[in-house]
């Protein structure tokens, strides 16, 4: 679905020529699929697995090879041909602006229509449109004239991860987020575009993540796993690959509508700190197409710890070893959730539902990271280890879980 190339100072060797650029951490958004080079553990892998700065990890988690320090790898296959179906309403001399749908490509049976959008801040009069056919993500598909300046656009474009993608306005959510779990849907419901969290000190978080991805009424799922061991990363991929869902009475692998971003413990902390930003930028990209996207983070606690370890400023820590900026960082990332009116001449509404996991040390939810997350989310589910030991799934304690009611 989403593939990218990165330029990050944090993970490059000293003396690398890329270090001389002053560009912010950006990812390239567009259609694409990783073609694994080493298929030892996951034969026939069709999903996408990246680290926090969008390097493909199929070689890393297989054990055949590692993504070495300073290595620049592209998740985008520049040689793959995609069948491009142009928008017949866009013709020569038409006026278009950011967010207009130029056309679409077919990805798979679960995600059939990957819409190609005119990038943000782009506008002008069309001087060239590519006819329907097969193109790579680097081939020109449209040419726009703006103030006598000609701009060419392809099926991909870059976007800085720390900058939220623009939209016309946020609008009220009017549809429930169906999870497929009765205890959640009946007692602690949320909406598409809502902000949720679930607290756990057990290893049952993968069950919740896979369940939400399989049974929810969202169109796509972006999953971010922070500070995982290689065994955990392999287990996550196996779970998503083995999960089967039905689409038009046909069995399909859940991985075909999922993008996985995972960081193992031997990866740089800067990669873990960037993982949520990269993942939510991908989610916003799909949201701008008019889709309902679920964004699952496991976990917010480990992400906040990575921020603390990589922050090179002299602020004195407050309670639980975290500085006061942590609350604002958590709040800013949760504010990128919501249902929006998308840019473009077509009437499109998309949503981004944020689900963040909390894994505080010793189960103490009084830390600043946990409090900031609980304040930012509207619904919180607490998982209990005793319920999991009794094979009670999902192991949600309905006595401690809660949902805010503004009415």
C-alpha positions as CSV (number, residue, x, y, z in Angstrom):
1,X,0.0,0.0,0.0
2,X,2.4,2.6,1.3
3,X,6.1,2.6,0.7
4,X,8.7,5.3,1.3
5,X,12.2,6.4,1.1
6,X,13.8,8.3,4.0
7,X,16.3,11.0,4.7
8,X,17.1,10.9,8.4
9,X,20.3,12.2,10.1
10,X,19.7,10.0,13.1
11,X,20.5,6.7,11.3
12,X,23.1,7.7,8.7
13,X,26.8,7.3,8.9
14,X,29.0,10.3,9.4
15,X,30.3,11.6,6.1
16,X,27.4,10.2,4.2
17,X,26.5,12.8,1.5
18,X,22.8,12.6,2.5
19,X,23.8,14.2,5.8
20,X,24.5,17.4,4.0
21,X,20.8,17.9,3.2
22,X,18.7,20.1,5.5
23,X,15.5,18.3,4.6
24,X,13.2,17.2,7.5
25,X,12.3,13.6,7.9
26,X,9.9,12.9,5.1
27,X,8.3,9.8,3.6
28,X,7.2,9.1,0.0
29,X,3.5,8.3,-0.2
30,X,2.1,6.3,-3.1
31,X,1.2,2.9,-4.4
32,X,3.8,0.2,-3.9
33,X,4.5,-3.2,-2.6
34,X,7.7,-4.7,-1.1
35,X,9.2,-7.5,-3.0
36,X,11.0,-9.7,-0.4
37,X,14.5,-10.7,-1.3
38,X,14.9,-13.3,1.5
39,X,11.8,-15.5,2.0
40,X,13.0,-17.8,4.7
41,X,10.5,-17.4,7.5
42,X,7.6,-15.7,5.8
43,X,7.1,-17.5,2.4
44,X,4.9,-15.5,0.0
45,X,4.8,-12.4,2.2
46,X,2.4,-9.9,0.6
47,X,2.1,-7.2,3.3
48,X,4.4,-4.4,4.1
49,X,6.7,-4.3,7.2
50,X,8.9,-1.2,7.9
51,X,10.9,0.2,10.7
52,X,10.1,3.7,12.1
53,X,11.8,5.5,9.2
54,X,10.2,3.4,6.5
55,X,13.0,1.0,5.7
56,X,11.6,-2.4,4.6
57,X,12.3,-5.1,7.2
58,X,11.5,-8.3,5.4
59,X,15.3,-9.0,5.4
60,X,15.8,-7.9,9.0
61,X,13.2,-10.1,10.7
62,X,14.0,-13.1,8.5
63,X,17.5,-13.3,10.1
64,X,19.1,-13.6,6.7
65,X,20.4,-10.0,6.7
66,X,20.2,-6.9,8.8
67,X,19.4,-3.3,7.9
68,X,22.9,-2.0,8.7
69,X,23.6,1.3,10.3
70,X,23.7,4.1,7.7
71,X,22.1,2.0,5.1
72,X,19.6,3.8,2.8
73,X,16.9,1.4,1.5
74,X,13.8,2.3,-0.4
75,X,10.5,0.6,0.3
76,X,9.3,1.8,-3.1
77,X,9.9,-0.4,-6.1
78,X,10.8,2.1,-8.9
79,X,10.6,-0.6,-11.6
80,X,7.1,-2.0,-10.7
81,X,4.5,-1.1,-13.3
82,X,1.0,-0.1,-12.1
83,X,-2.1,0.0,-14.3
84,X,-3.2,3.6,-14.0
85,X,-6.9,4.4,-14.6
86,X,-7.1,8.2,-15.2
87,X,-10.0,10.4,-14.0
88,X,-12.0,11.0,-17.2
89,X,-13.3,14.3,-15.8
90,X,-9.8,15.9,-15.9
91,X,-8.9,17.1,-19.4
92,X,-6.5,19.5,-21.0
93,X,-7.1,23.1,-19.7
94,X,-9.1,21.9,-16.7
95,X,-8.4,23.8,-13.5
96,X,-7.4,21.5,-10.6
97,X,-6.2,22.0,-7.1
98,X,-4.8,20.0,-4.2
99,X,-6.6,16.9,-3.3
100,X,-8.3,16.3,-6.6
101,X,-8.3,12.7,-7.7
102,X,-6.1,12.3,-10.8
103,X,-6.9,8.6,-11.1
104,X,-6.4,5.3,-9.3
105,X,-4.6,2.0,-9.4
106,X,-5.6,-1.5,-8.3
107,X,-3.6,-3.0,-5.4
108,X,-5.4,-6.1,-4.2
109,X,-8.8,-7.6,-3.6
110,X,-9.1,-6.0,-0.1
111,X,-7.8,-2.6,-1.1
112,X,-9.0,-2.3,-4.7
113,X,-8.8,1.4,-5.4
114,X,-5.6,3.4,-4.4
115,X,-6.6,6.9,-5.4
116,X,-3.9,9.1,-6.8
117,X,-4.3,12.6,-5.5
118,X,-2.8,15.9,-6.6
119,X,-0.3,16.7,-3.7
120,X,-1.1,19.4,-1.1
121,X,-0.4,23.0,-2.2
122,X,-0.5,22.1,-5.9
123,X,-2.9,23.8,-8.3
124,X,-3.2,25.2,-11.8
125,X,-4.3,24.4,-15.3
126,X,-3.8,21.0,-16.8
127,X,-1.4,20.9,-19.8
128,X,-0.9,17.1,-20.0
129,X,-2.6,14.0,-18.7
130,X,-1.2,10.5,-19.1
131,X,-3.6,8.1,-20.9
132,X,-4.6,4.9,-19.2
133,X,-1.8,2.3,-19.1
134,X,1.1,0.9,-17.1
135,X,3.4,3.3,-15.3
136,X,6.0,3.3,-12.5
137,X,5.6,5.6,-9.5
138,X,8.3,7.9,-11.0
139,X,6.6,8.3,-14.4
140,X,4.9,11.6,-15.2
141,X,1.1,11.2,-15.2
142,X,0.0,14.9,-15.1
143,X,1.4,18.3,-15.9
144,X,0.1,21.5,-14.4
145,X,0.8,25.1,-15.3
146,X,0.6,27.6,-12.4
147,X,1.7,31.3,-13.0
148,X,3.6,30.3,-16.2
149,X,5.5,27.6,-14.2
150,X,5.1,24.0,-15.4
151,X,5.0,21.4,-12.6
152,X,5.1,17.6,-13.3
153,X,3.6,15.1,-10.9
154,X,3.9,11.4,-10.5
155,X,1.9,8.7,-8.6
156,X,4.0,9.5,-5.4
157,X,4.9,12.5,-3.4
158,X,6.9,13.3,-0.2
159,X,5.5,14.7,3.0
160,X,7.3,15.6,6.3
161,X,6.1,13.4,9.1
162,X,6.1,16.0,11.8
163,X,3.6,18.2,9.8
164,X,-0.1,17.1,9.8
165,X,-1.5,16.7,6.4
166,X,-4.0,19.5,5.5
167,X,-7.8,19.2,5.3
168,X,-10.7,21.6,4.9
169,X,-12.2,21.1,8.3
170,X,-12.9,18.6,11.0
171,X,-16.5,17.5,11.1
172,X,-18.5,15.6,13.7
173,X,-18.3,11.8,13.6
174,X,-21.7,10.2,12.8
175,X,-20.8,6.5,12.6
176,X,-19.9,4.1,15.3
177,X,-16.5,2.4,15.3
178,X,-17.5,-1.3,15.3
179,X,-14.8,-3.5,16.8
180,X,-16.6,-6.9,16.7
181,X,-16.2,-7.3,20.5
182,X,-19.5,-7.0,22.3
183,X,-18.0,-5.8,25.6
184,X,-16.5,-2.8,23.7
185,X,-19.3,-2.1,21.3
186,X,-22.0,-2.2,24.0
187,X,-20.3,-0.7,27.1
188,X,-17.4,1.4,25.8
189,X,-18.2,2.4,22.2
190,X,-16.3,4.9,20.1
191,X,-16.8,6.5,16.7
192,X,-14.9,6.5,13.5
193,X,-12.4,9.2,13.9
194,X,-12.4,8.8,17.7
195,X,-9.4,8.7,20.1
196,X,-9.1,5.4,22.1
197,X,-6.6,3.8,24.4
198,X,-6.2,0.4,26.1
199,X,-4.0,-0.2,29.1
200,X,-2.3,-3.6,29.7
201,X,0.5,-5.2,31.5
202,X,-0.1,-8.5,29.9
203,X,0.9,-10.0,26.5
204,X,-2.7,-10.0,25.2
205,X,-2.3,-6.7,23.3
206,X,-1.7,-8.5,20.1
207,X,-5.1,-10.2,20.4
208,X,-6.8,-6.7,20.7
209,X,-4.7,-5.3,17.7
210,X,-5.5,-8.3,15.5
211,X,-9.2,-8.3,16.5
212,X,-9.6,-4.6,15.8
213,X,-7.9,-5.0,12.4
214,X,-10.0,-8.1,11.4
215,X,-13.5,-7.2,12.6
216,X,-13.7,-3.4,12.7
217,X,-15.5,-1.5,10.1
218,X,-12.5,0.5,9.1
219,X,-11.2,0.2,5.5
220,X,-7.5,0.0,6.4
221,X,-5.3,-0.5,9.5
222,X,-1.9,1.0,10.2
223,X,-0.1,-0.8,13.0
224,X,2.9,0.6,14.8
225,X,4.9,-1.6,17.2
226,X,7.6,0.0,19.3
227,X,10.6,-1.7,20.9
228,X,9.7,-5.3,19.9
229,X,12.0,-8.2,20.2
230,X,12.6,-10.0,16.9
231,X,10.5,-12.9,18.2
232,X,7.6,-10.5,18.9
233,X,8.0,-8.9,15.5
234,X,7.8,-12.3,13.9
235,X,4.8,-13.3,15.9
236,X,3.0,-10.1,14.9
237,X,3.6,-10.7,11.2
238,X,2.5,-14.3,11.5
239,X,-0.7,-13.3,13.3
240,X,-1.6,-10.8,10.7
241,X,-0.7,-13.1,7.8
242,X,-2.7,-16.1,9.3
243,X,-5.8,-14.0,10.0
244,X,-8.4,-14.6,7.3
245,X,-11.3,-12.3,6.5
246,X,-14.0,-12.6,3.9
247,X,-14.4,-10.1,1.1
248,X,-17.2,-10.8,-1.4
249,X,-17.4,-14.4,-0.2
250,X,-13.7,-14.9,-0.8
251,X,-11.0,-15.6,1.8
252,X,-8.4,-12.9,1.9
253,X,-5.4,-12.4,4.2
254,X,-5.7,-9.6,6.7
255,X,-2.2,-8.3,5.8
256,X,-3.6,-7.2,2.4
257,X,-5.3,-4.2,4.1
258,X,-2.6,-3.6,6.8
259,X,0.6,-1.7,6.9
260,X,3.0,-2.8,9.7
261,X,5.6,-0.6,11.2
262,X,7.7,-2.3,13.9
263,X,10.9,-1.4,15.7
264,X,13.0,-4.1,17.3
265,X,15.0,-3.5,20.4
266,X,18.3,-3.4,18.5
267,X,17.2,-0.5,16.3
268,X,18.1,3.2,17.1
269,X,15.9,5.1,19.5
270,X,15.5,7.8,16.8
271,X,13.7,5.2,14.7
272,X,11.3,4.4,17.5
273,X,10.7,8.0,18.1
274,X,9.8,8.6,14.4
275,X,7.7,5.4,14.1
276,X,4.4,6.9,15.3
277,X,5.0,10.1,13.2
278,X,5.7,8.0,10.1
279,X,2.7,5.7,10.7
280,X,0.2,8.5,11.3
281,X,1.4,10.3,8.2
282,X,0.6,7.1,6.2
283,X,-2.8,7.0,8.0
284,X,-3.6,10.6,7.1
285,X,-2.6,9.9,3.4
286,X,-5.3,7.1,3.2
287,X,-7.7,9.3,5.2
288,X,-7.3,12.0,2.5
289,X,-8.6,9.5,-0.1
290,X,-11.9,9.3,1.8
291,X,-11.2,6.1,3.7
292,X,-11.8,5.2,7.3
293,X,-8.4,4.3,8.8
294,X,-7.6,2.6,12.1
295,X,-4.2,3.6,13.6
296,X,-3.0,1.2,16.3
297,X,0.1,2.0,18.4
298,X,1.8,-0.5,20.7
299,X,2.7,1.3,22.8
300,X,2.5,4.9,23.7
301,X,4.6,4.3,26.8
302,X,7.6,3.0,24.8
303,X,7.3,5.8,22.3
304,X,7.4,8.4,25.1
305,X,10.4,6.7,26.6
306,X,12.2,6.9,23.2
307,X,11.4,10.6,23.1
308,X,12.9,11.1,26.5
309,X,16.1,9.2,25.6
310,X,16.7,11.1,22.3
311,X,15.8,14.5,23.7
312,X,19.1,16.4,24.0
313,X,17.9,19.4,26.1
314,X,18.7,20.4,29.7
315,X,15.1,20.4,31.0
316,X,14.8,18.9,34.5
317,X,12.5,15.9,34.7
318,X,9.3,16.1,36.5
319,X,7.4,13.2,38.0
320,X,8.4,9.7,36.9
321,X,11.5,10.9,35.1
322,X,9.6,12.7,32.2
323,X,9.8,16.4,31.4
324,X,6.7,18.6,31.1
325,X,6.8,18.6,27.3
326,X,5.7,14.9,27.2
327,X,2.1,15.8,27.8
328,X,2.0,18.2,24.9
329,X,3.7,15.7,22.6
330,X,1.1,13.0,23.4
331,X,-1.7,15.5,23.0
332,X,-0.4,16.7,19.6
333,X,-0.3,13.2,18.2
334,X,-3.8,12.4,19.4
335,X,-5.1,15.6,17.9
336,X,-4.3,14.2,14.5
337,X,-7.2,11.8,14.8
338,X,-10.7,12.7,13.7
339,X,-13.2,12.8,10.8
340,X,-12.4,15.5,8.2
341,X,-13.7,17.0,5.0
342,X,-10.9,16.3,2.5
343,X,-9.5,18.7,0.0
344,X,-10.6,18.2,-3.6
345,X,-13.5,19.0,-5.9
346,X,-15.0,15.6,-5.1
347,X,-17.0,15.4,-1.9
348,X,-14.8,13.1,0.3
349,X,-14.9,12.5,4.0
350,X,-12.3,10.4,5.7
351,X,-11.6,9.4,9.3
352,X,-8.6,8.4,11.4
353,X,-9.3,6.4,14.5
354,X,-6.4,6.5,17.0
355,X,-6.0,3.4,19.3
356,X,-3.0,3.7,21.6
357,X,-1.7,1.0,24.0
358,X,-0.3,1.8,27.5
359,X,2.3,-0.5,29.1
360,X,3.5,1.3,32.2
361,X,6.2,-0.3,34.4
362,X,4.7,-2.4,37.2
363,X,1.2,-1.5,36.0
364,X,1.4,2.0,37.5
365,X,-0.9,4.2,35.4
366,X,-0.1,7.3,37.5
367,X,2.9,8.3,35.3
368,X,2.8,11.4,33.2
369,X,2.8,9.5,29.9
370,X,-0.2,7.4,31.0
371,X,-2.1,10.4,32.4
372,X,-1.6,12.4,29.2
373,X,-2.9,9.5,27.1
374,X,-5.9,8.9,29.3
375,X,-6.7,12.7,29.1
376,X,-6.3,12.7,25.3
377,X,-8.4,9.6,24.6
378,X,-12.2,9.5,24.9
379,X,-12.5,5.8,25.5
380,X,-10.1,3.5,27.5
381,X,-10.2,-0.3,27.8
382,X,-8.2,-1.9,30.6
383,X,-7.0,-5.5,30.1
384,X,-6.7,-7.8,33.1
385,X,-4.2,-10.6,33.3
386,X,-6.4,-12.8,35.5
387,X,-9.1,-12.8,32.8
388,X,-6.6,-13.8,30.2
389,X,-5.4,-16.7,32.4
390,X,-9.0,-17.9,32.6
391,X,-9.3,-17.8,28.8
392,X,-11.7,-14.9,29.0
393,X,-11.1,-13.0,25.7
394,X,-11.0,-10.1,25.2
395,X,-9.7,-9.8,28.8
396,X,-11.3,-6.4,29.3
397,X,-12.2,-5.4,32.9
398,X,-15.6,-3.6,32.5
399,X,-15.3,-2.2,36.1
400,X,-12.2,-0.2,35.4
401,X,-12.7,0.7,31.7
402,X,-14.5,3.9,30.9
403,X,-15.9,6.1,28.1
404,X,-16.4,9.9,28.4
405,X,-20.0,11.0,27.9
406,X,-20.3,14.7,27.1
407,X,-24.1,14.5,27.4
